[in-house]
């Protein structure tokens, strides 16, 4: 599984970071980015799906 964020859609709510700080980072303005290349370890896949479903801007996508 790989997770990605569309920076054009991200509005800086930082919900992804709050839910899965192991997978996402935010800058000083709250704009999110994926840590590393976006590969999600099996133990964190539930957190990736939770972050995606909680993004109000639908900026997070998951590739299975």
N, C-alpha and C positions, 0 to 999 in steps of 0.2 A: 504494500500500500504506500502511495505517495500523496502528500498533501501539498497544496499550493494556495497562494493568495494573489488575487488580482489587485495590484496596488491602485488601479484606477477606480475600483469599487470601494476599497477600504476607507472608512470615514473616521477611524480612530476611536472606536468604542472600547477596544481592548478586551472584549469578552473572551476572545480566543486565548489571550495570554493569561487571563484570570482562571480559565478552565484547564489549560494545558501549557503551563510555562516550560515544560520539557520540550515542546514542539514549536513554540512561537516566541518571538521577541518583539518588543515595541520600542520605538524611538521616543525622544522627548515630547513629541506631539501625540503619542498614542498610536501612531501608524504601525501596523503589524507587518512582520516578515517571518518567513519560515526559517527555523534553525537548520543549518546544514543544507543538504540537497532535498529535503522534504521526505526522506524515507522514514516511515513510521514503524518502530518495532512492534511486534505482536502484542506486547503487554500494554502499549499505549494506543492501540487502535480504537478502543472505546472512547478515549479522550479526544481523539481526532474527530470522530463522528459527532461527539457532543459539541465540540467547538464549531463544527460546520453547521449544525442545526441551530446553534444559538447566535450565529452571525446575522445581525439585522440587515446587512447590506448584501448578503449572499456572495461575499467576496472569497470564500473558502471553497475549494473543490478537492475532491478525493478521487484518485485513480486507483482502482483495485488491481 
